[in-house]
Each structure stands twice: as structure tokens, then as C-alpha cells.
Amino acid sequence: MTRSHTVCTRLVRSLGIVAVTVAVLTACTGTFEESTPLVLLVATDAAQPGGDAAIVAYLVEPPGAATLRIVTPLGQGDLAPGVSLPLVGWDWVDREALAVGPGRGRTRLVALSSATSADPAGRRAQLHRFDVASFDADAPVLTAVDPAPLSLVGGGAWDEDAFPVGDAASLPAEGVCLAGVSVSSDGRYAALLDHRAACDASDTLATLLVVDLDLTERALVWSSTLGGVAPVRPYIDQALDRLDVWALLPSGAEWRTFDLATLELGPRLASTSVGVPTAAAPAGAERWVLVNGRLYAWQADAAIGPGVASATSIASTFVTTGAGLPIVILGPDLWVHPTASAEALRVPGPSGTYVAGTTDGPDRLMYLVRAGGIDTLDLLLLTPERPLSSVISPAFRDPQDDPRLVAPTLVTWFRPRLPPTP
């Protein structure tokens, strides 16, 4: 398998001009194919020394026959100055372009900002929606959809004025600490994780909340049983518009889904008694799950196998890839399983610890962010026989005179597009 390079791509790369790159590509194809430029968005944290609360952007141009992949900062800094709280999670409406077709998705970003203070009175959270359909690489900005951010939490209390509590939901107990978000395929619903340990390590409560973002129907429409779910990053399967629910059992957990079409919780799909999941990620119809330092592949109505040794830190998280692709886990170390049953390849930390990653599925390329830089992990070339370090390459390093990645926290990507030229 090789990455495609069209005549148009080679032409615009030789021009070396951002605006012309985007315009010529869209004129040639009307959409985007793999190996075309994309934009990386990186959230940074002001809580770290020298850090800044911002969303910064980078243009990534694919490599040519004699050129390396080029990563160029866009703009002069923060693309979303209206975000005043630290960003803790984000997701795309129609993230896999299921509705509009390949190359035309990812035009609306939903981001959760949250002040995860140890003092409940200092806890706040807001939801931001941005439109990038007309993103201009020469004058980059994230265009806010709403006149003001949507208020979710103030002083540790759920904002009932902004999102009244529906009949199928319960008012969250005081001290709400929102730490993750996922959205439905059309952007109407958002799933939020209330994970108290993200604010206070001694508080173990974790709850899933579902809000309706429709202007005339805004409400908290569903909440899980208080303390009844594993603190796993929320995930809505947009192909089915169903939210994964990792419900706790006396000695383990079970996998269920909440149907956003009916607003009902479905039956048990799979369960285990080996412990509580600390992280999970989608892989088609499967779910990759970390439990007690082992990686499992969960399937509906199937027995859970023995798993393989993997990341042990409870802070470890998956970088979503997909069915048939390697499994990548970030934590104190970088863990990569070529398959769900294969032993892990591992790059130890802490000097190069990656804090976030995102995968360009069509290009089989992952972007990993750490303090001071961005690296790529080539999933196309990754095999169990190759050293992991041989498929990791530096893509960008912060210049000393203008550092932007002092304290990165999140990363995602989209492909900018313009209407086809007549």
C-alpha cells in the first residue's frame, strides 16, 4: 500500500503558498484525497509554567518524492480568544464524514472547557462550538457558532437555567467536575463525563451526562446512576448515534450503550469480572479496553479473552485509530500493539512523554504532541519486527523565540476546503 500523490498535489506543493495550495487542490478535486494538506489544532494549558490557554494551529503538507513532511505554524497565536477556561476535551460533528462523504467532514468542532479546581466553588465548565467550513489558512481563526459559550457548571453546581434537568436525568450532586465530551453525528447531543477525581483525587464519583443542544430543547436529558460508571473518556458511535456506557458491577464492569434516537439504555453487550476499565477506544464493532494493566478486545455477545500485558498507569489513554490498525496508548510511556493480541512495542518516558495524539485514518499517520514538539507515528510502516523508534519521526520543533507548545494538552485535525473553482 502506498500513499497517493496526485498531479495536483505535486503542483501545489511546488508553489509553496498556503492559500494557493488549498485553492488548487479543491479546484482539481472538489474535495480532498489522502495525502493532502491538513490542519492540526493543539490546545495548550496556562496552568503550567510558561504555558498559555490557547488553541494554536499548524498546516501539515504531505511529503513529496524528495521532500519531508512540512509542518508550519498558522497565525500569530490563539485562534479562539473567547475560550477562557482550560480545554479538557473536544470532538467533531460527523467526525468520520459519514453524512457528507470522504474529504468533506469535520467542519464543526465542539470543545469542552473546564476549571478542574480542587475547591468545588472554583469549578466551572462551558461548551464551545466552532465552524471551520470556511477556514482560511492565511487568516486562521475558529469561528464561534454561538454568541457566547454554553454554560454547564458554575461554582461546582450544574447550571439548571441553561440546561434544565429532564425527567430521565438527576441533578448532579454539588462539585461537578467535567472532564470529557463526545457529540452525536448531527451535533444535537453531547455526552459529558463528570469525573470528580479529575478535580480531587480522593473523590471517586463518575457519572455520564447527556445534554440536548437544540436551541429550543436545551436540557440535561439523561444521567447515569451516580457513581455507577467507569471514568472512561466518553465516546458516541456516530454511525449508530449510541453512547458507550461502562457500567460498574460488584467485581468488574459491563459494556452497554445509550441510544440517542430513543434516549434509552440498551442491554448488556459484554462484561468482565477482571476489574474496572480505565480507558477504552473504538475499533469498528469492537472496543479496546485497558483493565489492570492488560489490553482486551471486547465484542458484543462474545467472551472476553485473557488480554495481553499493556500500560499499567491509570492515566494512560488510547489514541483512537480504528479496526485493522495498531493500538496506540499514551501514558508515562508510549505503548503500541500491532494487533489487539500482539505484545506491545514500547518507548519509555519521561523525557519524550506524549500528552496527546490524533490519527489521520486515510493516510495511516498519527500525530503525537509533547512539550516543545510534534512527531509522527507511521502506522503504514509499523510491523512487530521493526523497532518502534524507526517509524517515529520529528515533524515540528518549537522555535526558541516563539514557543507555542510549552504545555500542550489536546490535538485534533481537519482538512480545510474551499468550494471548487468553476
Secondary structure per residue as TSV (DSSP state, phi and psi in degrees):
chain	resnum	aa	ss	phi	psi
A	1	M	-	360.0	135.3
A	2	T	-	-128.1	157.2
A	3	R	-	-80.8	134.6
A	4	S	-	-76.8	145.0
A	5	H	-	-135.9	106.0
A	6	T	-	-79.6	165.6
A	7	V	H	-59.0	-40.1
A	8	C	H	-61.8	-43.5
A	9	T	H	-60.2	-45.8
A	10	R	H	-62.9	-36.8
A	11	L	H	-64.9	-50.6
A	12	V	H	-70.0	-30.4
A	13	R	H	-63.4	-37.5
A	14	S	H	-67.5	-24.2
A	15	L	H	-72.9	-33.5
A	16	G	T	67.5	23.7
A	17	I	-	-122.0	127.3
A	18	V	H	-58.2	-53.3
A	19	A	H	-62.6	-41.1
A	20	V	H	-68.2	-35.3
A	21	T	H	-55.6	-52.0
A	22	V	H	-65.7	-44.3
A	23	A	H	-64.7	-44.5
A	24	V	H	-67.9	-39.6
A	25	L	H	-61.6	-43.6
A	26	T	H	-69.9	-33.8
A	27	A	H	-66.0	-35.4
A	28	C	H	-74.6	-37.7
A	29	T	H	-117.7	-25.1
A	30	G	S	78.2	-7.8
A	31	T	S	-156.8	-160.7
A	32	F	-	-128.1	140.9
A	33	E	-	-104.3	172.1
A	34	E	T	-61.3	156.6
A	35	S	T	69.8	27.7
A	36	T	S	-110.9	162.6
A	37	P	-	-59.0	149.1
A	38	L	E	-137.9	168.8
A	39	V	E	-114.9	129.5
A	40	L	E	-95.1	132.6
A	41	L	E	-108.4	129.9
A	42	V	E	-124.5	127.0
A	43	A	E	-90.9	139.0
A	44	T	E	-122.0	160.3
A	45	D	-	-116.5	129.8
A	46	A	T	-80.5	-11.6
A	47	A	T	-72.6	-20.7
A	48	Q	S	-86.6	151.2
A	49	P	T	-56.5	126.0
A	50	G	T	79.4	0.5
A	51	G	-	-81.3	170.5
A	52	D	-	-146.7	132.9
A	53	A	-	-78.1	106.3
A	54	A	E	-160.1	165.5
A	55	I	E	-116.2	118.5
A	56	V	E	-114.0	157.9
A	57	A	E	-128.7	152.9
A	58	Y	E	-138.7	134.7
A	59	L	E	-87.8	129.4
A	60	V	E	-113.6	115.2
A	61	E	E	-103.1	134.9
A	62	P	-	-68.4	158.7
A	63	P	-	-74.6	154.3
A	64	G	-	-107.7	-170.8
A	65	A	S	-62.0	-31.1
A	66	A	S	-129.5	17.2
A	67	T	-	-129.9	149.5
A	68	L	-	-82.8	167.6
A	69	R	-	-62.7	132.6
A	70	I	E	-108.0	125.3
A	71	V	E	-118.6	120.9
A	72	T	E	-125.2	128.7
A	73	P	E	-61.6	142.9
A	74	L	E	-110.7	137.7
A	75	G	S	72.1	-172.2
A	76	Q	S	-104.5	4.5
A	77	G	S	153.6	-127.5
A	78	D	-	-67.5	124.7
A	79	L	S	-89.6	-8.6
A	80	A	-	-140.1	71.6
A	81	P	T	-64.1	-14.6
A	82	G	T	-74.7	-10.0
A	83	V	-	-86.3	114.0
A	84	S	-	-104.6	-15.6
A	85	L	S	-107.2	158.6
A	86	P	-	-61.5	138.5
A	87	L	E	-82.4	130.3
A	88	V	E	-117.4	-7.6
A	89	G	E	-175.7	155.4
A	90	W	E	-156.4	164.0
A	91	D	E	-156.8	160.1
A	92	W	E	-105.2	138.2
A	93	V	T	-67.6	133.1
A	94	D	T	51.4	55.1
A	95	R	T	-63.4	-30.5
A	96	E	T	-103.3	16.3
A	97	A	-	53.3	43.5
A	98	L	T	-71.2	-32.0
A	99	A	T	-89.5	-37.9
A	100	V	T	-106.3	-8.0
A	101	G	-	99.5	158.2
A	102	P	T	-54.5	136.5
A	103	G	T	82.4	-2.4
A	104	R	S	-122.7	10.4
A	105	G	-	-93.8	-169.2
A	106	R	-	55.4	59.4
A	107	T	-	-111.7	-10.4
A	108	R	E	-129.9	120.5
A	109	L	E	-105.0	133.0
A	110	V	E	-113.2	121.6
A	111	A	E	-123.5	139.4
A	112	L	E	-105.5	122.3
A	113	S	E	-109.0	140.7
A	114	S	E	-152.6	133.1
A	115	A	E	-91.6	101.0
A	116	T	-	-90.9	70.3
A	117	S	-	-84.7	146.3
A	118	A	S	-66.1	-27.3
A	119	D	S	-86.0	115.2
A	120	P	G	-52.8	-33.5
A	121	A	G	-66.7	-18.8
A	122	G	G	-95.0	3.5
A	123	R	-	-85.6	124.9
A	124	R	E	-136.2	159.4
A	125	A	E	-155.1	142.9
A	126	Q	E	-138.9	155.6
A	127	L	E	-114.0	133.6
A	128	H	E	-120.7	139.6
A	129	R	E	-123.6	128.4
A	130	F	E	-123.2	144.0
A	131	D	E	-109.7	124.2
A	132	V	-	-115.5	17.7
A	133	A	T	-60.1	-32.0
A	134	S	T	-113.5	29.3
A	135	F	-	-57.4	129.3
A	136	D	-	-110.6	113.2
A	137	A	T	-65.6	-21.3
A	138	D	T	-84.4	-20.6
A	139	A	S	-139.3	67.8
A	140	P	-	-70.0	134.5
A	141	V	-	-158.2	149.5
A	142	L	-	-95.9	115.3
A	143	T	E	-82.0	119.1
A	144	A	E	-70.6	134.4
A	145	V	S	-78.4	-37.8
A	146	D	S	-101.3	148.2
A	147	P	S	-57.9	-31.7
A	148	A	S	-146.0	155.7
A	149	P	-	-56.9	150.4
A	150	L	E	-83.5	121.1
A	151	S	E	-77.3	132.2
A	152	L	E	-116.2	-43.4
A	153	V	E	-138.2	139.5
A	154	G	E	-141.4	128.5
A	155	G	T	60.0	30.2
A	156	G	T	78.5	2.5
A	157	A	E	-111.6	143.9
A	158	W	E	-63.5	136.4
A	159	D	-	-82.9	91.9
A	160	E	T	-70.6	-23.7
A	161	D	T	-69.7	-39.3
A	162	A	T	-79.8	-38.5
A	163	F	S	-136.2	86.9
A	164	P	-	-57.4	153.1
A	165	V	B	-87.4	120.2
A	166	G	-	-79.0	176.1
A	167	D	T	-65.0	-29.7
A	168	A	T	-92.3	9.6
A	169	A	-	-124.1	162.7
A	170	S	-	-120.6	144.6
A	171	L	-	-64.5	121.8
A	172	P	-	-59.2	142.1
A	173	A	-	-63.1	155.0
A	174	E	S	-53.6	143.8
A	175	G	S	100.4	22.4
A	176	V	-	-54.8	131.3
A	177	C	-	-130.7	93.0
A	178	L	E	-80.5	132.3
A	179	A	E	-137.5	7.7
A	180	G	E	-170.6	154.9
A	181	V	E	-147.7	147.7
A	182	S	E	-145.9	151.1
A	183	V	E	-125.0	158.8
A	184	S	-	-75.5	170.0
A	185	S	T	-61.3	-33.2
A	186	D	T	-99.4	1.4
A	187	G	S	80.2	5.8
A	188	R	S	-73.6	-39.1
A	189	Y	E	-111.4	146.0
A	190	A	E	-127.7	134.3
A	191	A	E	-100.4	133.3
A	192	L	E	-123.6	142.0
A	193	L	E	-102.8	118.5
A	194	D	E	-92.8	98.7
A	195	H	E	-116.6	97.6
A	196	R	G	-63.4	-29.7
A	197	A	G	-66.3	-19.7
A	198	A	G	-68.7	-17.7
A	199	C	T	-105.9	-38.2
A	200	D	-	-141.6	110.7
A	201	A	T	-59.1	-21.6
A	202	S	T	-83.6	-8.1
A	203	D	-	-101.2	118.2
A	204	T	-	-98.3	0.8
A	205	L	-	-65.5	138.6
A	206	A	E	-142.7	131.8
A	207	T	E	-140.7	144.1
A	208	L	E	-98.4	135.7
A	209	L	E	-124.4	140.5
A	210	V	E	-121.3	124.9
A	211	V	E	-115.4	145.1
A	212	D	E	-93.8	121.4
A	213	L	-	-95.3	0.6
A	214	D	-	-60.1	134.3
A	215	L	T	-55.3	-38.1
A	216	T	T	-93.3	-9.0
A	217	E	T	-121.3	13.6
A	218	R	-	-56.0	127.4
A	219	A	E	-169.9	160.4
A	220	L	E	-85.5	107.5
A	221	V	E	-96.5	-17.6
A	222	W	E	-158.9	144.9
A	223	S	E	-142.1	143.2
A	224	S	-	-73.5	167.7
A	225	T	-	-60.0	133.6
A	226	L	T	-53.7	122.2
A	227	G	T	72.3	13.6
A	228	G	-	-100.6	10.5
A	229	V	B	-129.7	156.6
A	230	A	-	-74.4	146.5
A	231	P	-	-79.1	63.8
A	232	V	-	-103.1	138.9
A	233	R	-	-50.4	129.7
A	234	P	-	-60.4	144.8
A	235	Y	-	-145.4	122.1
A	236	I	E	-103.8	121.3
A	237	D	E	-73.0	104.6
A	238	Q	T	-72.6	-18.7
A	239	A	T	-67.5	-31.1
A	240	L	T	-113.7	-10.8
A	241	D	T	51.9	55.0
A	242	R	E	-128.6	134.9
A	243	L	E	-90.7	128.6
A	244	D	E	-68.3	134.5
A	245	V	E	-126.3	119.0
A	246	W	E	-102.2	87.2
A	247	A	E	-81.1	139.0
A	248	L	E	-78.9	141.2
A	249	L	E	-115.2	168.4
A	250	P	T	-54.5	-34.3
A	251	S	T	-129.1	17.3
A	252	G	E	-176.3	-137.9
A	253	A	E	-157.3	161.3
A	254	E	E	-129.2	152.9
A	255	W	E	-101.2	121.4
A	256	R	E	-132.1	172.8
A	257	T	E	-132.3	149.6
A	258	F	E	-106.6	119.0
A	259	D	E	-83.8	118.3
A	260	L	T	-76.6	-16.1
A	261	A	T	-75.5	-36.7
A	262	T	T	-108.0	-11.4
A	263	L	T	56.1	45.8
A	264	E	E	-131.4	148.4
A	265	L	E	-85.6	129.0
A	266	G	-	-84.2	178.0
A	267	P	-	-74.9	172.1
A	268	R	-	-64.4	132.0
A	269	L	-	-97.3	-40.8
A	270	A	E	-159.9	159.7
A	271	S	E	-152.3	164.2
A	272	T	E	-149.2	154.2
A	273	S	S	-113.6	13.6
A	274	V	S	-86.5	-6.2
A	275	G	-	143.3	-173.7
A	276	V	-	-101.2	130.2
A	277	P	-	-59.8	138.9
A	278	T	S	-107.3	-14.4
A	279	A	E	-159.6	151.8
A	280	A	E	-151.1	155.2
A	281	A	E	-150.5	149.3
A	282	P	E	-78.8	148.0
A	283	A	E	-145.7	74.7
A	284	G	T	66.0	-126.1
A	285	A	T	-81.6	-10.9
A	286	E	E	-90.4	169.3
A	287	R	E	-132.0	131.8
A	288	W	E	-88.4	131.9
A	289	V	E	-135.0	135.8
A	290	L	E	-99.5	124.5
A	291	V	E	-138.0	120.0
A	292	N	T	50.1	45.7
A	293	G	T	73.7	20.9
A	294	R	E	-132.0	147.6
A	295	L	E	-98.4	129.8
A	296	Y	E	-124.0	149.5
A	297	A	E	-107.6	110.4
A	298	W	E	-93.5	133.8
A	299	Q	-	-127.1	146.6
A	300	A	T	-61.6	135.9
A	301	D	T	57.9	31.2
A	302	A	S	-130.4	149.8
A	303	A	-	-68.8	143.8
A	304	I	-	-83.1	123.7
A	305	G	-	-74.1	-172.8
A	306	P	-	-74.7	-16.8
A	307	G	-	74.8	174.4
A	308	V	E	-130.4	152.8
A	309	A	E	-59.7	135.9
A	310	S	-	-151.9	-159.5
A	311	A	-	-59.3	137.2
A	312	T	-	-103.2	-19.6
A	313	S	-	-71.0	135.6
A	314	I	T	-68.6	-13.2
A	315	A	T	-87.8	-0.7
A	316	S	-	-69.9	143.2
A	317	T	E	-136.0	152.9
A	318	F	E	-82.2	146.6
A	319	V	E	-98.4	114.5
A	320	T	-	-60.1	128.1
A	321	T	-	-117.8	-82.6
A	322	G	-	152.0	171.3
A	323	A	T	-57.9	134.4
A	324	G	T	84.0	-4.8
A	325	L	S	-107.0	160.2
A	326	P	-	-60.8	158.7
A	327	I	E	-101.3	125.4
A	328	V	E	-119.5	129.9
A	329	I	E	-128.1	129.0
A	330	L	E	-104.2	144.0
A	331	G	S	-174.2	-147.9
A	332	P	S	-57.4	-33.0
A	333	D	S	-118.3	165.3
A	334	L	E	-98.1	122.7
A	335	W	E	-114.8	134.2
A	336	V	E	-134.3	122.3
A	337	H	E	-104.2	117.4
A	338	P	S	-56.5	-35.1
A	339	T	S	-139.7	170.0
A	340	A	T	-68.1	-17.1
A	341	S	T	-108.3	4.1
A	342	A	S	-93.5	149.8
A	343	E	-	-62.5	152.6
A	344	A	-	-82.1	143.8
A	345	L	E	-90.5	147.1
A	346	R	E	-144.3	135.6
A	347	V	E	-117.1	115.0
A	348	P	-	-73.3	153.1
A	349	G	-	-90.0	-163.6
A	350	P	S	-101.0	-8.1
A	351	S	T	-63.2	-31.5
A	352	G	T	-112.5	30.0
A	353	T	-	-59.2	126.0
A	354	Y	-	-88.4	134.9
A	355	V	-	-101.4	-19.2
A	356	A	E	-160.8	158.6
A	357	G	E	-153.9	161.1
A	358	T	E	-149.3	150.0
A	359	T	E	-118.1	125.7
A	360	D	E	-86.8	94.6
A	361	G	T	-56.6	-50.4
A	362	P	T	-58.2	-32.7
A	363	D	T	-93.5	-2.1
A	364	R	T	52.8	42.7
A	365	L	E	-132.1	134.6
A	366	M	E	-111.3	141.0
A	367	Y	E	-109.5	123.4
A	368	L	E	-114.4	131.7
A	369	V	E	-113.4	136.8
A	370	R	E	-141.3	170.5
A	371	A	T	-56.3	119.8
A	372	G	T	90.7	-2.2
A	373	G	E	-172.6	170.1
A	374	I	E	-128.7	130.3
A	375	D	E	-117.5	161.9
A	376	T	E	-112.8	145.4
A	377	L	E	-118.8	115.2
A	378	D	E	-86.7	102.0
A	379	L	T	-72.1	-20.6
A	380	L	T	-70.1	-35.0
A	381	L	T	-96.2	-8.9
A	382	L	-	-69.4	126.8
A	383	T	-	-139.4	159.1
A	384	P	T	-61.9	-22.8
A	385	E	T	-83.5	-18.8
A	386	R	S	-93.4	142.2
A	387	P	-	-60.4	139.1
A	388	L	G	-60.1	-35.8
A	389	S	G	-63.4	-21.1
A	390	S	G	-76.0	-14.8
A	391	V	G	-111.7	10.1
A	392	I	E	-108.2	127.5
A	393	S	E	-132.0	142.4
A	394	P	E	-69.0	134.7
A	395	A	E	-111.5	-32.6
A	396	F	E	-156.0	140.1
A	397	R	E	-127.3	135.1
A	398	D	-	-60.0	128.9
A	399	P	-	-71.0	146.5
A	400	Q	T	-64.7	-30.5
A	401	D	T	-84.6	-10.3
A	402	D	S	-149.8	63.3
A	403	P	-	-72.7	133.7
A	404	R	-	-115.1	-20.6
A	405	L	-	-108.5	44.9
A	406	V	S	-65.5	-41.1
A	407	A	S	-144.1	69.3
A	408	P	E	-70.4	150.7
A	409	T	E	-129.1	-33.7
A	410	L	E	-138.5	154.9
A	411	V	E	-147.4	143.8
A	412	T	E	-150.7	176.6
A	413	W	E	-141.9	158.9
A	414	F	E	-153.7	163.8
A	415	R	-	-106.5	117.0
A	416	P	-	-69.2	148.5
A	417	R	-	-146.2	154.1
A	418	L	-	-125.7	157.7
A	419	P	-	-59.9	145.3
A	420	P	-	-56.9	141.1
A	421	T	-	-73.6	130.9
A	422	P	-	-57.2	360.0
